[in-house]
Amino acid sequence: MKQAENATILPGMSGRARASKLKEASLSSGVVVPETALRPLEAGGDQMAVWVIDETSNTVALTPVEVGQILSVGIEVTDGLSDGDWVVTAGTHSLNADQEVRILASEPGERQ
């Protein structure tokens, strides 16, 4: 959220916001990621990013993305990701560039 020029908004403060639910059928293009996967590329900036895992080195890189619609199942990413990219969806606030990570299996017998 952008900071108002005449006020400081800190985590935990309450306030009012307005939002509109978009029809999910109007998804233009891209993929949907959980909102927990997204973070600002730079502190206080508007450009969003996700941590993408390099499968050969098992390290993460903060990758700029373009976001689209907010949906009930997540947020649309319209640019910045490629087919097959592994996107970190939990613990994103505590990662650093080139940090080694492990991909957890979602099904028995899958990669860990």
Secondary structure as GFF3:
##gff-version 3
##sequence-region A 1 112
A	DSSP	three_ten_helix	24	26	.	.	.	ID=ss1
A	DSSP	beta_strand	31	33	.	.	.	ID=ss2
A	DSSP	three_ten_helix	35	37	.	.	.	ID=ss3
A	DSSP	beta_strand	39	40	.	.	.	ID=ss4
A	DSSP	beta_strand	48	54	.	.	.	ID=ss5
A	DSSP	beta_strand	59	71	.	.	.	ID=ss6
A	DSSP	beta_strand	74	79	.	.	.	ID=ss7
A	DSSP	beta_strand	86	87	.	.	.	ID=ss8
A	DSSP	three_ten_helix	92	94	.	.	.	ID=ss9
###
